[in-house]
Amino acid sequence: MDEKVFLNEIEKILELEKNSLNGNESLKSINWDSLSALHFIAFVDKNFSKKIDANQISKCKTVIDLKNLC
């Protein structure tokens, strides 16, 4: 998946303005929470047919770290 498309999906999950993320943001700075993580798990399952868990997500520090899980 193209990085721009991925960032747009994260923006949707977080209800942020389109094109507001560049990928280097820390998850703390964008108010990433457990509900965001659940939406992300569903997104990855649907789009990549890959199972990830909350433990893997908890190790991520930035938005790009999330992309690397995919």
C-alpha positions in Angstrom: 0.0 0.0 0.0 1.3 3.4 -0.9 2.4 5.5 2.1 0.1 8.3 1.3 -2.9 6.0 1.1 -1.8 4.4 4.4 -1.5 7.8 6.1 -5.0 8.8 4.9 -6.4 5.7 6.4 -4.7 6.5 9.8 -6.2 10.0 9.5 -9.6 8.5 9.1 -9.2 6.2 12.1 -8.1 9.2 14.2 -10.7 11.6 12.6 -7.9 14.0 11.5 -7.9 16.3 8.6 -6.8 14.7 5.3 -3.1 15.2 4.6 -2.3 16.2 8.2 0.1 13.3 8.9 3.6 12.8 7.4 4.4 9.6 9.2 7.0 10.8 11.6 4.5 11.8 14.3 4.7 10.0 17.6 1.6 8.1 18.5 1.4 10.0 21.8 1.3 13.3 20.0 -1.7 12.2 17.9 -3.7 10.8 20.8 -3.4 7.2 19.8 -5.5 5.1 22.2 -6.9 1.6 22.6 -9.9 2.3 20.4 -7.5 3.6 17.6 -5.6 0.3 18.0 -8.8 -1.8 17.5 -9.7 0.1 14.4 -6.1 -0.3 13.1 -6.2 -4.1 13.8 -9.4 -4.3 11.8 -7.9 -2.2 9.0 -4.8 -4.4 8.7 -6.9 -7.6 8.7 -9.2 -6.3 6.0 -6.6 -4.7 3.7 -3.6 -7.0 4.2 -5.2 -10.2 5.4 -2.7 -10.2 8.3 -3.3 -10.7 12.0 -1.6 -8.3 14.4 -2.3 -7.9 18.1 -2.2 -5.2 20.6 1.2 -6.3 21.9 2.7 -5.6 18.5 1.1 -2.2 18.3 2.2 -1.3 21.8 5.8 -1.5 20.6 5.2 1.1 17.9 6.3 4.7 18.7 5.5 6.5 15.4 3.0 6.3 12.6 5.6 4.8 10.3 6.2 2.0 12.9 2.5 1.1 12.4 3.0 1.0 8.6 5.9 -1.4 9.1 3.6 -3.9 10.9 1.7 -4.2 7.6 
